[in-house]
């Protein structure tokens, strides 16, 4: 199947890119610059990964999100909270309806590029905080993309039953260079090691038994999973 892949530059989407490259014909990899605190850090890693596979990389700017939406993840928003990825305070980092917007654009891109599918790296742990990662939402978006395009674009979620640790293990099997990925929401020079996404990254490598090549500013004991 011809597909486009959504690639942020994070470890999940990069593994999804390599998986799609092995399983499908990737006609383009797409990154979105929507004004997050870490877009400037993650998109260059997305580009590096895409270029290693000899694929086409598209970066789409969505400045209206950063200008009009409210989220700690966006530039000018509240500070990024520390703690476990599933803590209640991580709701501050939700960008309202982000996946709905990105998938709608991706559906149009896929049909325009002659593709039949969109690959997104949604996984089993995403639903805890993000409403636009939950199964009912994803099923609805999949139906909308299929009904709203002549090509009946399919939404492919190869990692939906995997945990982040499972994705780390899959990436290791695919030979992914995890040093060339970015997770930290704070968007500093190096990963902070304490924000929710850094904690999730550290935890995933540890649980998967995969060496973590990341340089962190701090590596305190991992916080307990809530509940």
NUMI-941307 format. One record per atom (N, C-alpha, C): residue in three letters; x negated, y negated, z. Coordinates in pm, whole numbers, padded with zeros to 5 digits, always signed. Layout:
BEGIN
ALAXYZ...
//
This chain:
BEGIN
UNK-00084+00120+00000UNK+00000+00000+00000UNK-00087-00125+00000UNK-00048-00226-00076UNK-00115-00355-00071UNK-00062-00433+00050UNK-00155-00484+00131UNK-00115-00553+00254UNK-00195-00682+00272UNK-00138-00772+00353UNK-00217-00880+00410UNK-00229-00852+00559UNK-00337-00898+00620UNK-00362-00871+00762UNK-00375-01004+00835UNK-00306-01017+00947UNK-00321-01135+01031UNK-00444-01113+01119UNK-00543-01201+01105UNK-00671-01185+01176UNK-00703-01315+01250UNK-00691-01310+01381UNK-00723-01430+01461UNK-00872-01443+01484UNK-00942-01329+01490UNK-01082-01327+01531UNK-01100-01257+01664UNK-00987-01222+01729UNK-00992-01145+01853UNK-01015-00998+01824UNK-01044-00923+01930UNK-01080-00783+01909UNK-00965-00701+01852UNK-00841-00728+01892UNK-00727-00650+01842UNK-00711-00667+01691UNK-00706-00793+01648UNK-00681-00820+01506UNK-00798-00777+01419UNK-00918-00784+01473UNK-01035-00740+01396UNK-01032-00589+01377UNK-00996-00516+01482UNK-00984-00371+01467UNK-00871-00338+01369UNK-00762-00413+01375UNK-00652-00392+01281UNK-00698-00417+01137UNK-00783-00517+01118UNK-00838-00546+00986UNK-00918-00426+00934UNK-01006-00372+01016UNK-01088-00258+00974UNK-01002-00134+00952UNK-00903-00116+01036UNK-00810-00003+01019UNK-00734-00017+00887UNK-00683-00136+00859UNK-00609-00159+00735UNK-00698-00141+00613UNK-00823-00184+00624UNK-00918-00169+00513UNK-00941-00021+00482UNK-00936+00062+00585UNK-00956+00206+00565UNK-00831+00276+00512UNK-00713+00221+00545UNK-00588+00290+00514UNK-00511+00231+00395UNK-00536+00105+00362UNK-00457+00034+00262UNK-00547-00046+00168UNK-00486-00117+00075UNK-00557-00215-00007UNK-00527-00353+00050UNK-00627-00413+00113UNK-00609-00544+00176UNK-00629-00653+00071UNK-00523-00724+00038UNK-00534-00828-00065UNK-00576-00962-00005UNK-00556-00980+00125UNK-00601-01102+00192UNK-00593-01083+00343UNK-00683-01152+00413UNK-00676-01162+00558UNK-00646-01307+00591UNK-00555-01330+00683UNK-00504-01464+00709UNK-00525-01504+00854UNK-00582-01622+00874UNK-00595-01681+01007UNK-00515-01811+01010UNK-00462-01844+01127UNK-00384-01966+01143UNK-00452-02059+01242UNK-00474-02183+01201UNK-00528-02285+01290UNK-00411-02370+01337UNK-00363-02341+01457UNK-00242-02407+01506UNK-00269-02500+01624UNK-00397-02531+01648UNK-00431-02628+01750UNK-00457-02570+01887UNK-00489-02440+01895UNK-00519-02381+02025UNK-00657-02425+02072UNK-00681-02409+02201UNK-00810-02446+02260UNK-00924-02361+02205UNK-00891-02242+02153UNK-00998-02151+02109UNK-00999-02124+01959UNK-00913-02191+01881UNK-00914-02170+01736UNK-01053-02193+01676UNK-01122-02297+01724UNK-01253-02331+01665UNK-01359-02226+01696UNK-01335-02143+01800UNK-01429-02038+01834UNK-01394-01906+01764UNK-01264-01875+01752UNK-01226-01744+01700UNK-01222-01736+01548UNK-01184-01844+01481UNK-01170-01837+01335UNK-01304-01807+01265UNK-01417-01864+01308UNK-01544-01824+01245UNK-01574-01675+01258UNK-01533-01613+01369UNK-01552-01468+01383UNK-01459-01393+01288UNK-01337-01442+01272UNK-01247-01381+01175UNK-01309-01385+01036UNK-01362-01500+01000UNK-01423-01516+00867UNK-01541-01420+00851UNK-01624-01409+00953UNK-01741-01320+00947UNK-01696-01176+00923UNK-01596-01131+00998UNK-01549-00993+00984UNK-01490-00968+00845UNK-01412-01062+00797UNK-01350-01047+00664UNK-01457-01041+00556UNK-01556-01128+00566UNK-01661-01132+00465UNK-01745-01005+00466UNK-01763-00944+00584UNK-01838-00818+00591UNK-01771-00708+00509UNK-01640-00718+00495UNK-01565-00617+00419UNK-01543-00659+00274UNK-01593-00777+00238UNK-01580-00824+00100UNK-01439-00862+00062UNK-01361-00909+00161UNK-01222-00942+00137UNK-01200-01093+00130UNK-01082-01132+00088UNK-01044-01273+00079UNK-00991-01322+00213UNK-01044-01435+00261UNK-01001-01492+00387UNK-00928-01623+00362UNK-00807-01634+00414UNK-00730-01758+00403UNK-00710-01815+00543UNK-00732-01946+00558UNK-00705-02015+00684UNK-00595-02116+00658UNK-00486-02103+00731UNK-00371-02191+00712UNK-00359-02282+00835UNK-00361-02411+00812UNK-00349-02508+00921UNK-00202-02535+00951UNK-00168-02531+01077UNK-00032-02558+01123UNK-00038-02667+01232UNK-00076-02789+01194UNK-00097-02893+01295UNK+00028-02930+01374UNK+00145-02906+01318UNK+00268-02944+01388UNK+00284-02870+01520UNK+00226-02748+01529UNK+00238-02672+01654UNK+00163-02744+01766UNK+00039-02779+01739UNK-00040-02850+01840UNK+00016-02988+01872UNK+00081-03049+01775UNK+00133-03185+01794UNK+00266-03188+01870UNK+00348-03086+01853UNK+00485-03095+01903UNK+00525-02987+02004UNK+00447-02878+02014UNK+00483-02771+02106UNK+00410-02790+02239UNK+00463-02726+02343UNK+00402-02736+02476UNK+00354-02599+02520UNK+00225-02590+02552UNK+00165-02466+02601UNK+00026-02498+02655UNK-00014-02428+02761UNK-00150-02445+02811UNK-00253-02399+02709UNK-00212-02315+02616UNK-00306-02264+02515UNK-00346-02372+02415UNK-00264-02474+02399UNK-00287-02576+02297UNK-00377-02687+02350UNK-00452-02749+02260UNK-00535-02862+02297UNK-00451-02970+02363UNK-00499-03024+02474UNK-00422-03125+02546UNK-00325-03066+02647UNK-00310-02933+02646UNK-00221-02868+02742UNK-00288-02851+02877UNK-00216-02793+02971UNK-00269-02768+03105UNK-00389-02675+03099UNK-00473-02673+03203UNK-00587-02582+03204UNK-00543-02436+03191UNK-00627-02357+03125UNK-00601-02214+03111UNK-00615-02147+03249UNK-00514-02072+03294UNK-00524-02009+03426UNK-00618-01889+03426UNK-00676-01861+03542UNK-00755-01741+03562UNK-00665-01631+03620UNK-00712-01507+03612UNK-00638-01396+03671UNK-00613-01287+03571UNK-00533-01189+03611UNK-00502-01076+03523UNK-00410-01121+03411UNK-00426-01058+03297UNK-00348-01090+03178UNK-00197-01078+03200UNK-00155-00994+03292UNK-00013-00971+03315UNK+00042-01052+03433UNK-00039-01141+03491UNK+00009-01225+03599UNK+00115-01322+03548UNK+00205-01360+03636UNK+00314-01450+03601UNK+00262-01584+03548UNK+00146-01629+03601UNK+00095-01760+03557UNK+00047-01761+03413UNK+00029-01643+03353UNK-00014-01639+03213UNK+00098-01682+03119UNK+00221-01693+03169UNK+00329-01743+03086UNK+00302-01886+03039UNK+00215-01957+03112UNK+00178-02093+03070UNK+00111-02094+02933UNK+00052-01981+02894UNK-00022-01977+02767UNK+00064-01936+02648UNK+00192-01908+02672UNK+00281-01873+02562UNK+00304-01997+02473UNK+00283-01979+02343UNK+00317-02083+02246UNK+00455-02047+02193UNK+00556-02130+02216UNK+00694-02092+02183UNK+00712-02043+02039UNK+00763-01920+02027UNK+00799-01858+01899UNK+00683-01850+01801UNK+00561-01846+01852UNK+00443-01844+01764UNK+00448-01729+01664UNK+00473-01607+01712UNK+00472-01494+01619UNK+00584-01503+01517UNK+00698-01561+01557UNK+00806-01579+01461UNK+00763-01669+01346UNK+00695-01778+01380UNK+00648-01873+01278UNK+00542-01807+01189UNK+00443-01742+01252UNK+00334-01684+01176UNK+00382-01570+01086UNK+00472-01488+01137UNK+00521-01377+01056UNK+00609-01425+00941UNK+00684-01533+00962UNK+00764-01588+00853UNK+00675-01637+00740UNK+00568-01706+00776UNK+00473-01752+00675UNK+00407-01632+00608UNK+00369-01533+00687UNK+00302-01415+00633UNK+00390-01340+00534UNK+00520-01336+00560UNK+00610-01268+00467UNK+00609-01336+00331UNK+00613-01470+00330UNK+00605-01543+00205UNK+00472-01525+00136UNK+00364-01525+00214UNK+00231-01503+00158UNK+00219-01364+00096UNK+00270-01265+00168UNK+00260-01127+00119UNK+00331-01112-00014UNK+00453-01164-00024UNK+00525-01151-00150UNK+00455-01228-00261UNK+00404-01347-00229UNK+00333-01427-00329UNK+00206-01360-00378UNK+00141-01280-00289UNK+00016-01213-00323UNK+00038-01076-00386UNK+00163-01037-00404UNK+00191-00906-00461UNK+00173-00792-00364UNK+00176-00823-00233UNK+00162-00719-00131UNK+00298-00664-00093UNK+00296-00549-00028UNK+00421-00488+00019UNK+00430-00483+00171UNK+00322-00523+00239UNK+00323-00513+00384UNK+00239-00619+00453UNK+00271-00641+00580UNK+00196-00730+00669UNK+00147-00646+00785UNK+00019-00655+00816UNK-00038-00583+00931UNK-00060-00681+01044UNK-00002-00651+01160UNK-00023-00733+01280UNK-00068-00640+01392UNK-00157-00690+01478UNK-00221-00604+01580UNK-00147-00601+01712UNK-00016-00621+01710UNK+00062-00611+01834UNK+00038-00475+01899UNK+00022-00474+02032UNK-00006-00347+02101UNK+00083-00333+02224UNK+00071-00220+02290UNK+00164-00183+02396UNK+00158-00277+02516UNK+00048-00348+02535UNK+00036-00435+02652UNK+00085-00576+02630UNK+00114-00614+02507UNK+00150-00753+02477UNK+00284-00795+02535UNK+00377-00700+02545UNK+00514-00736+02578UNK+00530-00789+02720UNK+00432-00764+02808UNK+00447-00803+02948UNK+00470-00952+02965UNK+00404-01032+02885UNK+00411-01177+02898UNK+00481-01242+02779UNK+00455-01191+02660UNK+00497-01263+02539UNK+00629-01211+02482UNK+00736-01292+02488UNK+00866-01244+02435UNK+00863-01218+02286UNK+00774-01289+02213UNK+00768-01267+02068UNK+00671-01155+02030UNK+00641-01068+02126UNK+00567-00944+02099UNK+00651-00821+02134UNK+00767-00843+02193UNK+00847-00731+02241UNK+00917-00658+02127UNK+00955-00535+02155UNK+01004-00447+02050UNK+01128-00500+01980UNK+01226-00551+02056UNK+01347-00602+01993UNK+01317-00716+01897UNK+01225-00804+01939UNK+01188-00917+01854UNK+01118-00868+01728UNK+01023-00778+01745UNK+00947-00730+01630UNK+01038-00654+01531UNK+01132-00579+01584UNK+01226-00509+01497UNK+01310-00610+01418UNK+01351-00717+01485UNK+01430-00820+01418UNK+01349-00891+01310UNK+01223-00922+01338UNK+01138-00987+01239UNK+01109-00894+01121UNK+01091-00765+01152UNK+01068-00668+01045UNK+01190-00662+00953UNK+01308-00663+01013UNK+01431-00660+00933UNK+01443-00787+00850UNK+01411-00902+00908UNK+01421-01029+00836UNK+01325-01033+00718UNK+01201-00987+00738UNK+01103-00986+00628UNK+01147-00894+00516UNK+01204-00781+00552UNK+01248-00685+00450UNK+01370-00736+00375UNK+01465-00795+00447UNK+01587-00845+00385UNK+01566-00975+00309UNK+01465-01051+00351UNK+01446-01184+00293UNK+01348-01193+00180UNK+01300-01079+00131UNK+01203-01079+00020UNK+01246-00977-00085UNK+01222-01010-00211UNK+01250-00915-00318UNK+01164-00790-00304UNK+01041-00809-00254UNK+00949-00696-00240UNK+00982-00610-00118UNK+01081-00653-00038UNK+01116-00582+00086UNK+00991-00557+00171UNK+00927-00668+00203UNK+00801-00665+00278UNK+00819-00588+00409UNK+00726-00497+00436UNK+00728-00419+00559UNK+00633-00480+00663UNK+00675-00475+00788UNK+00591-00519+00899UNK+00525-00395+00959UNK+00393-00388+00948UNK+00318-00271+00994UNK+00248-00304+01126UNK+00271-00221+01226UNK+00212-00241+01359UNK+00139-00114+01400UNK+00022-00090+01346UNK-00046+00039+01369UNK-00085+00065+01513UNK-00090-00039+01597UNK-00136-00022+01735UNK-00025-00033+01838UNK+00100-00028+01794UNK+00210-00060+01885UNK+00220+00036+02003UNK+00170+00159+01990UNK+00174+00252+02103UNK+00040+00259+02176UNK-00059+00181+02133UNK-00190+00182+02197UNK-00202+00073+02302UNK-00282+00100+02404UNK-00322-00005+02498UNK-00442-00079+02438UNK-00482-00185+02505UNK-00602-00258+02462UNK-00725-00166+02468UNK-00730-00081+02569UNK-00841+00015+02578UNK-00840+00110+02459UNK-00721+00151+02418UNK-00709+00237+02300UNK-00758+00168+02175UNK-00733+00039+02166UNK-00781-00038+02051UNK-00934-00048+02054UNK-00990-00069+02173UNK-01136-00074+02185UNK-01198+00058+02139UNK-01136+00168+02179UNK-01186+00300+02139UNK-01174+00320+01988UNK-01061+00275+01932UNK-01041+00286+01787UNK-01145+00202+01712UNK-01171+00082+01763UNK-01270-00004+01699UNK-01409+00057+01702UNK-01442+00122+01814UNK-01572+00189+01823UNK-01583+00299+01718UNK-01475+00373+01698UNK-01476+00480+01597UNK-01492+00422+01456UNK-01438+00303+01435UNK-01445+00240+01303UNK-01575+00162+01282UNK-01658+00156+01387UNK-01785+00085+01375UNK-01773-00066+01382UNK-01669-00116+01447UNK-01649-00261+01459UNK-01758-00322+01547UNK-01814-00433+01503UNK-01911-00509+01582UNK-01833-00603+01673UNK-01811-00560+01797UNK-01731-00640+01890UNK-01801-00766+01936UNK-01933-00773+01916UNK-02004-00897+01949UNK-01957-01010+01859UNK-01904-00975+01744UNK-01855-01074+01648UNK-01702-01085+01657UNK-01652-01095+01779UNK-01510-01120+01804UNK-01499-01219+01919UNK-01384-01281+01933UNK-01364-01382+02038UNK-01231-01362+02107UNK-01231-01369+02240UNK-01107-01354+02316UNK-01074-01474+02405UNK-01173-01539+02462UNK-01153-01638+02569UNK-01062-01754+02527UNK-00955-01773+02600UNK-00861-01881+02571UNK-00917-02019+02602UNK-01021-02025+02685UNK-01075-02157+02722UNK-01157-02219+02609UNK-01210-02135+02518UNK-01278-02187+02400UNK-01411-02256+02425UNK-01483-02213+02529UNK-01613-02271+02558UNK-01723-02211+02471UNK-01847-02239+02508UNK-01960-02189+02429UNK-01975-02038+02441UNK-01942-01983+02559UNK-01940-01839+02579UNK-01811-01801+02649UNK-01778-01672+02650UNK-01658-01626+02720UNK-01669-01659+02869UNK-01559-01710+02927UNK-01565-01749+03069UNK-01571-01627+03159UNK-01503-01518+03121UNK-01504-01395+03201UNK-01395-01388+03305UNK-01317-01497+03324UNK-01220-01499+03433UNK-01077-01531+03389UNK-01059-01586+03270UNK-00922-01613+03224UNK-00854-01481+03189UNK-00724-01484+03168UNK-00649-01362+03144UNK-00700-01281+03027UNK-00736-01348+02918UNK-00782-01274+02800UNK-00922-01219+02818UNK-01006-01288+02892UNK-01139-01234+02922UNK-01127-01112+03015UNK-01039-01122+03115UNK-01016-01010+03206UNK-00965-00889+03128UNK-00870-00912+03037UNK-00815-00804+02957UNK-00924-00741+02870UNK-01010-00824+02813UNK-01120-00775+02729UNK-01215-00689+02810UNK-01259-00739+02925UNK-01351-00665+03011UNK-01290-00533+03055UNK-01162-00538+03095UNK-01093-00418+03140UNK-01081-00314+03029UNK-01053-00361+02906UNK-01035-00269+02794UNK-01163-00192+02764UNK-01276-00261+02759UNK-01403-00193+02733UNK-01435-00093+02845UNK-01409-00136+02968UNK-01439-00050+03082UNK-01355+00078+03077UNK-01225+00063+03055UNK-01135+00179+03052UNK-01163+00270+02934UNK-01206+00210+02821UNK-01234+00290+02701UNK-01369+00357+02706UNK-01455+00314+02799UNK-01591+00367+02803UNK-01674+00322+02685UNK-01641+00205+02634UNK-01712+00148+02519UNK-01802+00034+02570UNK-01929+00029+02531UNK-02017-00078+02575UNK-01962-00215+02536UNK-01965-00306+02631UNK-01915-00442+02608UNK-02034-00532+02574UNK-02041-00582+02450UNK-02155-00664+02410UNK-02139-00812+02443UNK-02029-00846+02509UNK-01993-00986+02530UNK-02080-01051+02638UNK-02122-01174+02614UNK-02188-01255+02716UNK-02080-01336+02787UNK-02070-01319+02918UNK-01971-01390+02998UNK-02039-01492+03090UNK-01968-01599+03117UNK-02019-01698+03211UNK-02019-01643+03354UNK-01918-01560+03383UNK-01907-01498+03515UNK-01843-01360+03500UNK-01887-01266+03585UNK-01828-01131+03582UNK-01792-01086+03723UNK-01697-01155+03786UNK-01651-01110+03918UNK-01576-00977+03904UNK-01545-00915+04016UNK-01467-00793+04015UNK-01335-00818+03940UNK-01293-00719+03861UNK-01169-00735+03787UNK-01050-00740+03882UNK-00957-00833+03863UNK-00839-00838+03949UNK-00749-00718+03925UNK-00672-00682+04026UNK-00579-00570+04015UNK-00466-00605+03920UNK-00416-00505+03851UNK-00299-00524+03765UNK-00176-00554+03852UNK-00098-00656+03820UNK+00019-00688+03901UNK+00121-00573+03907UNK+00185-00559+04019UNK+00292-00462+04034UNK+00246-00321+04039
//
